Amino acid sequence: MRRFAAALCAVALFATGAQAQTLKDFLAAVTKKWTTPFEPFQLIGNIYYVGTDGIAVYIIKTSQGLILMDTALPQSTGMIKDSIAKLGFKVADIKYILNTHAHFDHTGGFAEIKKESGAQLIAGERDKPLLEGGYYPGDEKNEDLAFPAVKVDRAVKEGDKVTLGDTTLTAHATPGHSPGCTSWEMTVKDGSQDREVLFFCSGTVALNRLVGQPTYAGIVDDYRTTYAKAKAMKIDVLLGPHPEVYGMQDKRAQMKDGAPNPFVKPGELTTYAAGLEQDFDKQLAKQTAALQTAK
């Protein structure tokens, strides 16, 4: 995701004319990876990976049904449903759909799966208008970044909990990447031990404008608050919206019966968030310099 985000920033700042065409070309290029199938698997405890090679999607099995975390691009919805079925689960058993952030590459299947399953969609309260409008904040007219609009059944804020059967997830407001960016924390059993898992929303700059006409008011302060919060969290298992966030493919290849789960890596979130913060400072400086040059 870092390399995707860096490239996105390079082509998307103040996008007009040729820059907008560059963005279109870039999105066409990454779509191949984002829509490449990946074999579903049990990640840890009651968490299963059902995403693609480039976009992470998760199923959480509970005693009262399933929770779906995010989707992918609209054209991958059938693939995700197939992956759910391969694991022996049914889309009809999805009771809740949780969203980390309202961007097109993580929301494309919400409307279809929500209609098919009858599940309730739960998202950060500041992302509710984005989801129900199907647009990217600050770039509402850009069809390249649009996605099927979907009704939000419940909007959450910091500390709110979602419980289904024997499983509870806690919402953490981690804005910046989107105004309602929400990271979800839960506890899983790893053998005889409890592990704290965080589905980290995101902390990259990506397409966001930080200066001049920012993507949304207060975005810089939001990012800084999120980095501070993430660095202070005690998490055993870092998961994220793209496999690159936590090295999913490499860890998956290391999984062996009887061996420690490679996804358990205490301190990984702190290190990752510190790196994001450094990248953010660089992007903020670049955008500030570009704005001053344009004046």
C-alpha positions as CSV (number, residue, x, y, z in Angstrom):
1,M,0.0,0.0,0.0
2,R,2.9,2.4,0.7
3,R,4.2,2.2,-2.8
4,F,0.6,2.6,-4.2
5,A,0.0,5.6,-2.0
6,A,3.3,7.2,-3.0
7,A,2.5,6.8,-6.6
8,L,-1.0,8.1,-6.1
9,C,0.3,11.2,-4.4
10,A,2.7,11.8,-7.3
11,V,0.0,11.8,-9.9
12,A,-3.0,13.2,-8.0
13,L,-2.0,16.4,-6.3
14,F,-4.1,19.2,-7.6
15,A,-5.2,16.9,-10.4
16,T,-6.4,18.7,-13.6
17,G,-5.9,18.0,-17.3
18,A,-2.9,15.8,-18.0
19,Q,-2.6,15.0,-14.3
20,A,-6.1,13.6,-14.2
21,Q,-5.4,11.4,-17.2
22,T,-2.3,10.2,-15.4
23,L,-4.5,9.3,-12.4
24,K,-6.8,7.4,-14.7
25,D,-3.9,5.4,-16.2
26,F,-2.5,4.7,-12.8
27,L,-5.8,3.4,-11.5
28,A,-6.1,1.2,-14.6
29,A,-2.6,-0.3,-13.8
30,V,-3.2,-1.1,-10.1
31,T,-6.6,-2.5,-10.8
32,K,-5.0,-5.6,-12.1
33,K,-3.4,-6.4,-8.7
34,W,-6.4,-5.2,-6.8
35,T,-8.6,-7.7,-8.7
36,T,-6.3,-10.7,-8.8
37,P,-7.7,-13.6,-6.8
38,F,-6.1,-14.8,-3.6
39,E,-7.0,-18.1,-2.0
40,P,-9.1,-17.5,1.2
41,F,-7.7,-18.8,4.5
42,Q,-8.1,-18.7,8.2
43,L,-5.8,-15.9,9.4
44,I,-6.1,-16.2,13.2
45,G,-8.8,-17.4,15.6
46,N,-12.2,-16.6,14.1
47,I,-10.8,-14.2,11.4
48,Y,-10.6,-15.3,7.8
49,Y,-9.1,-13.5,4.7
50,V,-11.5,-13.4,1.7
51,G,-9.9,-10.5,-0.2
52,T,-7.9,-10.2,-3.4
53,D,-4.1,-10.1,-3.9
54,G,-4.2,-6.3,-3.5
55,I,-7.3,-5.4,-1.4
56,A,-7.9,-7.0,2.0
57,V,-11.4,-8.2,3.0
58,Y,-12.2,-10.2,6.1
59,I,-14.9,-12.5,7.5
60,I,-15.3,-12.8,11.2
61,K,-17.1,-15.9,12.4
62,T,-19.2,-15.6,15.5
63,S,-21.7,-17.8,17.4
64,Q,-24.6,-15.8,15.9
65,G,-23.4,-15.4,12.3
66,L,-20.8,-13.6,10.3
67,I,-19.3,-10.1,10.2
68,L,-17.8,-8.8,6.9
69,M,-15.1,-6.2,7.1
70,D,-14.9,-4.1,4.0
71,T,-15.2,-5.2,0.4
72,A,-13.2,-4.4,-2.7
73,L,-13.8,-3.0,-6.2
74,P,-17.3,-3.6,-7.6
75,Q,-15.9,-6.1,-10.1
76,S,-14.5,-8.2,-7.3
77,T,-17.7,-8.8,-5.4
78,G,-18.4,-12.1,-7.1
79,M,-14.9,-13.2,-6.3
80,I,-15.4,-12.3,-2.6
81,K,-18.6,-14.2,-2.4
82,D,-16.9,-17.2,-3.9
83,S,-14.1,-17.0,-1.3
84,I,-16.7,-16.9,1.5
85,A,-18.3,-20.0,0.0
86,K,-14.9,-21.8,-0.3
87,L,-14.5,-21.5,3.5
88,G,-17.9,-23.1,4.0
89,F,-19.7,-19.9,4.9
90,K,-22.8,-18.3,3.4
91,V,-23.4,-14.7,2.4
92,A,-26.9,-15.0,3.9
93,D,-25.3,-15.5,7.3
94,I,-23.6,-12.1,7.2
95,K,-25.3,-10.0,9.9
96,Y,-23.1,-6.9,10.0
97,I,-20.9,-5.3,7.4
98,L,-18.2,-3.0,8.9
99,N,-16.3,-0.4,7.0
100,T,-12.9,1.0,7.7
101,H,-13.1,3.9,5.3
102,A,-15.3,5.2,2.5
103,H,-13.0,4.9,-0.5
104,F,-14.0,3.2,-3.8
105,D,-11.5,0.3,-3.4
106,H,-13.0,-0.8,-0.1
107,T,-16.7,-0.1,-0.6
108,G,-17.5,-1.4,-4.1
109,G,-19.4,-4.5,-3.0
110,F,-21.4,-3.1,-0.1
111,A,-24.6,-2.3,-1.9
112,E,-24.8,-5.8,-3.5
113,I,-23.8,-7.8,-0.5
114,K,-26.0,-5.7,1.8
115,K,-29.0,-6.3,-0.5
116,E,-28.3,-10.1,-0.8
117,S,-27.6,-10.7,2.9
118,G,-29.9,-8.2,4.6
119,A,-26.9,-7.2,6.8
120,Q,-26.6,-3.9,8.6
121,L,-23.8,-1.6,7.4
122,I,-21.8,0.1,10.2
123,A,-19.3,2.9,9.6
124,G,-17.6,5.9,11.1
125,E,-20.1,8.8,11.5
126,R,-18.0,11.2,9.5
127,D,-17.9,8.8,6.5
128,K,-21.7,8.3,6.5
129,P,-22.4,11.0,3.9
130,L,-19.6,9.6,1.6
131,L,-21.0,6.1,1.7
132,E,-24.5,7.3,1.1
133,G,-23.4,9.6,-1.7
134,G,-20.8,7.2,-3.3
135,Y,-18.1,9.8,-3.7
136,Y,-14.6,10.7,-2.6
137,P,-14.4,13.7,-0.2
138,G,-13.3,16.9,-1.9
139,D,-13.6,15.3,-5.3
140,E,-17.4,14.6,-5.5
141,K,-17.7,14.8,-9.3
142,N,-14.8,12.4,-10.1
143,E,-16.4,9.3,-11.6
144,D,-13.1,7.4,-11.4
145,L,-13.3,7.5,-7.6
146,A,-17.1,6.9,-7.4
147,F,-18.7,3.7,-6.0
148,P,-22.3,2.4,-5.6
149,A,-24.0,4.4,-2.9
150,V,-25.2,2.5,0.1
151,K,-27.3,3.2,3.2
152,V,-25.5,3.3,6.5
153,D,-27.6,1.6,9.3
154,R,-25.4,2.7,12.2
155,A,-22.8,5.4,12.5
156,V,-20.1,4.9,15.2
157,K,-17.6,7.1,17.0
158,E,-14.6,6.5,19.3
159,G,-15.3,3.6,21.8
160,D,-18.5,2.4,20.3
161,K,-18.9,-1.4,20.3
162,V,-20.4,-3.9,17.9
163,T,-21.3,-7.2,19.3
164,L,-22.5,-10.3,17.5
165,G,-22.8,-13.5,19.6
166,D,-19.5,-14.2,21.3
167,T,-17.5,-11.5,19.5
168,T,-17.2,-7.8,20.2
169,L,-15.3,-5.2,18.1
170,T,-14.5,-1.7,19.4
171,A,-14.4,1.3,17.1
172,H,-11.5,3.7,17.2
173,A,-11.7,6.9,15.3
174,T,-8.5,7.3,13.3
175,P,-9.3,10.1,10.8
176,G,-7.1,11.6,8.1
177,H,-7.1,9.1,5.3
178,S,-10.9,9.7,5.3
179,P,-12.8,11.9,7.7
180,G,-14.6,9.0,9.3
181,C,-11.7,6.5,9.1
182,T,-12.4,3.9,11.7
183,S,-10.0,1.2,13.0
184,W,-11.6,-1.9,14.6
185,E,-10.1,-3.8,17.6
186,M,-11.1,-7.2,18.9
187,T,-9.6,-10.1,20.9
188,V,-9.1,-13.5,19.4
189,K,-7.9,-16.9,20.8
190,D,-4.5,-18.0,19.5
191,G,-4.2,-21.4,21.0
192,S,-4.4,-20.8,24.8
193,Q,-3.6,-17.1,24.5
194,D,-5.7,-14.0,23.9
195,R,-4.4,-11.7,21.1
196,E,-5.4,-8.1,20.5
197,V,-6.2,-7.6,16.8
198,L,-6.5,-4.2,15.1
199,F,-8.0,-3.8,11.6
200,F,-6.2,-0.5,11.0
201,C,-8.2,1.8,8.8
202,S,-5.2,3.5,7.0
203,G,-2.9,6.4,7.6
204,T,-1.5,7.2,4.1
205,V,-1.9,10.5,2.3
206,A,-2.9,8.8,-0.9
207,L,-5.1,11.2,-3.0
208,N,-5.7,13.7,-0.2
209,R,-4.9,17.4,-0.4
210,L,-3.4,18.6,2.8
211,V,-2.9,22.3,2.0
212,G,-4.5,25.1,-0.1
213,Q,-8.0,23.6,-0.6
214,P,-7.6,20.5,1.6
215,T,-9.7,17.4,1.0
216,Y,-11.6,18.3,4.2
217,A,-11.1,20.9,6.9
218,G,-8.9,19.8,9.8
219,I,-7.2,17.0,7.9
220,V,-3.7,17.7,9.0
221,D,-4.6,17.7,12.7
222,D,-6.6,14.5,12.1
223,Y,-3.6,12.7,10.7
224,R,-1.3,13.8,13.5
225,T,-3.9,12.7,16.2
226,T,-4.2,9.3,14.5
227,Y,-0.5,8.7,14.4
228,A,-0.2,9.5,18.1
229,K,-3.1,7.2,18.9
230,A,-1.8,4.3,16.8
231,K,1.8,4.5,18.2
232,A,0.4,4.2,21.7
233,M,-1.8,1.2,21.1
234,K,-0.8,-2.3,22.4
235,I,-1.7,-4.6,19.5
236,D,-0.5,-8.1,18.9
237,V,-1.9,-8.5,15.3
238,L,-1.9,-5.7,12.8
239,L,-4.3,-6.1,9.9
240,G,-5.1,-3.5,7.3
241,P,-7.1,-2.6,4.2
242,H,-4.3,-3.7,1.8
243,P,-2.1,-6.7,2.2
244,E,1.1,-4.6,1.9
245,V,0.2,-2.9,5.2
246,Y,1.2,-6.0,7.2
247,G,3.0,-8.3,4.7
248,M,0.1,-10.6,4.3
249,Q,1.5,-12.7,1.5
250,D,4.8,-13.4,3.2
251,K,3.2,-14.2,6.5
252,R,0.7,-16.5,4.8
253,A,3.5,-18.4,3.2
254,Q,5.1,-18.9,6.6
255,M,2.0,-20.5,8.2
256,K,2.6,-24.1,9.3
257,D,0.7,-26.5,11.5
258,G,2.0,-26.4,15.0
259,A,4.2,-23.4,14.4
260,P,3.6,-19.9,16.0
261,N,1.2,-17.8,13.9
262,P,3.4,-15.3,11.9
263,F,0.6,-12.7,12.0
264,V,1.3,-12.3,15.7
265,K,3.8,-9.5,15.8
266,P,3.5,-7.2,18.9
267,G,4.9,-3.7,18.2
268,E,4.3,-3.9,14.4
269,L,1.6,-1.2,14.6
270,T,3.9,1.2,16.4
271,T,6.6,0.8,13.9
272,Y,4.2,1.1,11.0
273,A,2.5,4.2,12.3
274,A,5.9,5.9,12.9
275,G,6.8,5.2,9.2
276,L,3.4,6.6,8.1
277,E,4.1,9.7,10.1
278,Q,7.4,10.2,8.4
279,D,5.9,9.8,5.0
280,F,3.1,12.2,5.9
281,D,5.6,14.9,6.9
282,K,7.4,14.5,3.5
283,Q,4.1,14.7,1.6
284,L,3.0,17.8,3.6
285,A,6.3,19.5,2.8
286,K,6.0,18.6,-0.9
287,Q,2.4,19.8,-1.2
288,T,3.3,23.0,0.7
289,A,6.2,23.7,-1.7
290,A,4.1,22.9,-4.7
291,L,1.4,25.3,-3.5
292,Q,3.9,28.1,-2.9
293,T,5.4,27.6,-6.4
294,A,2.0,27.8,-8.0
295,K,1.3,31.2,-6.5
